[in-house]
Amino acid sequence: MTGGEAYRAKLITDDALDAAIAAYLADPSKPVVLEIGNGSLDVAAAVLANAYSTEVLARDGVTAPQRRNAVKTAILLAPVG
């Protein structure tokens, strides 16, 4: 199951997703983990595993919404472990 599948199944709430994104963007060096049913998703690992998200976050001049969408994309595409 991916983060997106868990989100569609309502295993991840909008509030939990927003909080995880905000926490990661506030300090990417701090661990942020989304608990999903019996599994979890490490947000930093999800971002690092996603080439698009990594590239967007490394670019200069990226807007806050672009940064937020890059992290959201990584979460939704990542496998839940």
MODELLER restraints for C-alpha pairs under 7 A, 6 or more apart:
rsr = mdl.restraints
at = mdl.atoms
rsr.add(forms.Gaussian(group=physical.xy_distance, feature=features.Distance(at['CA:1:A'], at['CA:79:A']), mean=5.79, stdev=0.5))
rsr.add(forms.Gaussian(group=physical.xy_distance, feature=features.Distance(at['CA:1:A'], at['CA:80:A']), mean=5.80, stdev=0.5))
rsr.add(forms.Gaussian(group=physical.xy_distance, feature=features.Distance(at['CA:2:A'], at['CA:76:A']), mean=6.41, stdev=0.5))
rsr.add(forms.Gaussian(group=physical.xy_distance, feature=features.Distance(at['CA:2:A'], at['CA:77:A']), mean=5.79, stdev=0.5))
rsr.add(forms.Gaussian(group=physical.xy_distance, feature=features.Distance(at['CA:2:A'], at['CA:78:A']), mean=5.30, stdev=0.5))
rsr.add(forms.Gaussian(group=physical.xy_distance, feature=features.Distance(at['CA:2:A'], at['CA:79:A']), mean=4.15, stdev=0.5))
rsr.add(forms.Gaussian(group=physical.xy_distance, feature=features.Distance(at['CA:2:A'], at['CA:80:A']), mean=5.39, stdev=0.5))
rsr.add(forms.Gaussian(group=physical.xy_distance, feature=features.Distance(at['CA:3:A'], at['CA:75:A']), mean=5.67, stdev=0.5))
rsr.add(forms.Gaussian(group=physical.xy_distance, feature=features.Distance(at['CA:3:A'], at['CA:76:A']), mean=4.17, stdev=0.5))
rsr.add(forms.Gaussian(group=physical.xy_distance, feature=features.Distance(at['CA:3:A'], at['CA:77:A']), mean=5.87, stdev=0.5))
rsr.add(forms.Gaussian(group=physical.xy_distance, feature=features.Distance(at['CA:3:A'], at['CA:78:A']), mean=5.63, stdev=0.5))
rsr.add(forms.Gaussian(group=physical.xy_distance, feature=features.Distance(at['CA:3:A'], at['CA:79:A']), mean=6.18, stdev=0.5))
rsr.add(forms.Gaussian(group=physical.xy_distance, feature=features.Distance(at['CA:3:A'], at['CA:80:A']), mean=6.10, stdev=0.5))
rsr.add(forms.Gaussian(group=physical.xy_distance, feature=features.Distance(at['CA:4:A'], at['CA:76:A']), mean=4.04, stdev=0.5))
rsr.add(forms.Gaussian(group=physical.xy_distance, feature=features.Distance(at['CA:4:A'], at['CA:77:A']), mean=6.05, stdev=0.5))
rsr.add(forms.Gaussian(group=physical.xy_distance, feature=features.Distance(at['CA:6:A'], at['CA:12:A']), mean=6.03, stdev=0.5))
rsr.add(forms.Gaussian(group=physical.xy_distance, feature=features.Distance(at['CA:7:A'], at['CA:13:A']), mean=6.84, stdev=0.5))
rsr.add(forms.Gaussian(group=physical.xy_distance, feature=features.Distance(at['CA:11:A'], at['CA:36:A']), mean=5.98, stdev=0.5))
rsr.add(forms.Gaussian(group=physical.xy_distance, feature=features.Distance(at['CA:11:A'], at['CA:37:A']), mean=6.62, stdev=0.5))
rsr.add(forms.Gaussian(group=physical.xy_distance, feature=features.Distance(at['CA:12:A'], at['CA:36:A']), mean=6.47, stdev=0.5))
rsr.add(forms.Gaussian(group=physical.xy_distance, feature=features.Distance(at['CA:20:A'], at['CA:32:A']), mean=6.38, stdev=0.5))
rsr.add(forms.Gaussian(group=physical.xy_distance, feature=features.Distance(at['CA:20:A'], at['CA:34:A']), mean=6.84, stdev=0.5))
rsr.add(forms.Gaussian(group=physical.xy_distance, feature=features.Distance(at['CA:21:A'], at['CA:68:A']), mean=6.62, stdev=0.5))
rsr.add(forms.Gaussian(group=physical.xy_distance, feature=features.Distance(at['CA:21:A'], at['CA:71:A']), mean=6.30, stdev=0.5))
rsr.add(forms.Gaussian(group=physical.xy_distance, feature=features.Distance(at['CA:21:A'], at['CA:72:A']), mean=6.65, stdev=0.5))
rsr.add(forms.Gaussian(group=physical.xy_distance, feature=features.Distance(at['CA:23:A'], at['CA:32:A']), mean=6.81, stdev=0.5))
rsr.add(forms.Gaussian(group=physical.xy_distance, feature=features.Distance(at['CA:24:A'], at['CA:32:A']), mean=6.28, stdev=0.5))
rsr.add(forms.Gaussian(group=physical.xy_distance, feature=features.Distance(at['CA:28:A'], at['CA:44:A']), mean=6.78, stdev=0.5))
rsr.add(forms.Gaussian(group=physical.xy_distance, feature=features.Distance(at['CA:32:A'], at['CA:42:A']), mean=6.10, stdev=0.5))
rsr.add(forms.Gaussian(group=physical.xy_distance, feature=features.Distance(at['CA:32:A'], at['CA:43:A']), mean=5.66, stdev=0.5))
rsr.add(forms.Gaussian(group=physical.xy_distance, feature=features.Distance(at['CA:32:A'], at['CA:44:A']), mean=6.99, stdev=0.5))
rsr.add(forms.Gaussian(group=physical.xy_distance, feature=features.Distance(at['CA:33:A'], at['CA:40:A']), mean=6.46, stdev=0.5))
rsr.add(forms.Gaussian(group=physical.xy_distance, feature=features.Distance(at['CA:33:A'], at['CA:41:A']), mean=5.47, stdev=0.5))
rsr.add(forms.Gaussian(group=physical.xy_distance, feature=features.Distance(at['CA:33:A'], at['CA:42:A']), mean=4.61, stdev=0.5))
rsr.add(forms.Gaussian(group=physical.xy_distance, feature=features.Distance(at['CA:33:A'], at['CA:43:A']), mean=5.96, stdev=0.5))
rsr.add(forms.Gaussian(group=physical.xy_distance, feature=features.Distance(at['CA:34:A'], at['CA:40:A']), mean=5.41, stdev=0.5))
rsr.add(forms.Gaussian(group=physical.xy_distance, feature=features.Distance(at['CA:34:A'], at['CA:41:A']), mean=5.04, stdev=0.5))
rsr.add(forms.Gaussian(group=physical.xy_distance, feature=features.Distance(at['CA:34:A'], at['CA:42:A']), mean=6.57, stdev=0.5))
rsr.add(forms.Gaussian(group=physical.xy_distance, feature=features.Distance(at['CA:35:A'], at['CA:41:A']), mean=6.57, stdev=0.5))
rsr.add(forms.Gaussian(group=physical.xy_distance, feature=features.Distance(at['CA:39:A'], at['CA:80:A']), mean=6.13, stdev=0.5))
rsr.add(forms.Gaussian(group=physical.xy_distance, feature=features.Distance(at['CA:39:A'], at['CA:81:A']), mean=5.11, stdev=0.5))
rsr.add(forms.Gaussian(group=physical.xy_distance, feature=features.Distance(at['CA:40:A'], at['CA:80:A']), mean=5.78, stdev=0.5))
rsr.add(forms.Gaussian(group=physical.xy_distance, feature=features.Distance(at['CA:40:A'], at['CA:81:A']), mean=5.49, stdev=0.5))
rsr.add(forms.Gaussian(group=physical.xy_distance, feature=features.Distance(at['CA:41:A'], at['CA:80:A']), mean=5.32, stdev=0.5))
rsr.add(forms.Gaussian(group=physical.xy_distance, feature=features.Distance(at['CA:41:A'], at['CA:81:A']), mean=6.30, stdev=0.5))
rsr.add(forms.Gaussian(group=physical.xy_distance, feature=features.Distance(at['CA:43:A'], at['CA:75:A']), mean=6.37, stdev=0.5))
rsr.add(forms.Gaussian(group=physical.xy_distance, feature=features.Distance(at['CA:46:A'], at['CA:74:A']), mean=5.40, stdev=0.5))
rsr.add(forms.Gaussian(group=physical.xy_distance, feature=features.Distance(at['CA:46:A'], at['CA:75:A']), mean=5.88, stdev=0.5))
rsr.add(forms.Gaussian(group=physical.xy_distance, feature=features.Distance(at['CA:46:A'], at['CA:78:A']), mean=5.57, stdev=0.5))
rsr.add(forms.Gaussian(group=physical.xy_distance, feature=features.Distance(at['CA:47:A'], at['CA:53:A']), mean=5.86, stdev=0.5))
rsr.add(forms.Gaussian(group=physical.xy_distance, feature=features.Distance(at['CA:47:A'], at['CA:54:A']), mean=6.14, stdev=0.5))
rsr.add(forms.Gaussian(group=physical.xy_distance, feature=features.Distance(at['CA:47:A'], at['CA:71:A']), mean=6.21, stdev=0.5))
rsr.add(forms.Gaussian(group=physical.xy_distance, feature=features.Distance(at['CA:47:A'], at['CA:74:A']), mean=5.13, stdev=0.5))
rsr.add(forms.Gaussian(group=physical.xy_distance, feature=features.Distance(at['CA:48:A'], at['CA:54:A']), mean=5.92, stdev=0.5))
rsr.add(forms.Gaussian(group=physical.xy_distance, feature=features.Distance(at['CA:50:A'], at['CA:74:A']), mean=5.76, stdev=0.5))
rsr.add(forms.Gaussian(group=physical.xy_distance, feature=features.Distance(at['CA:53:A'], at['CA:70:A']), mean=4.62, stdev=0.5))
rsr.add(forms.Gaussian(group=physical.xy_distance, feature=features.Distance(at['CA:53:A'], at['CA:71:A']), mean=6.22, stdev=0.5))
rsr.add(forms.Gaussian(group=physical.xy_distance, feature=features.Distance(at['CA:53:A'], at['CA:74:A']), mean=6.22, stdev=0.5))
rsr.add(forms.Gaussian(group=physical.xy_distance, feature=features.Distance(at['CA:56:A'], at['CA:67:A']), mean=6.88, stdev=0.5))
rsr.add(forms.Gaussian(group=physical.xy_distance, feature=features.Distance(at['CA:56:A'], at['CA:70:A']), mean=6.61, stdev=0.5))
rsr.add(forms.Gaussian(group=physical.xy_distance, feature=features.Distance(at['CA:57:A'], at['CA:67:A']), mean=6.00, stdev=0.5))
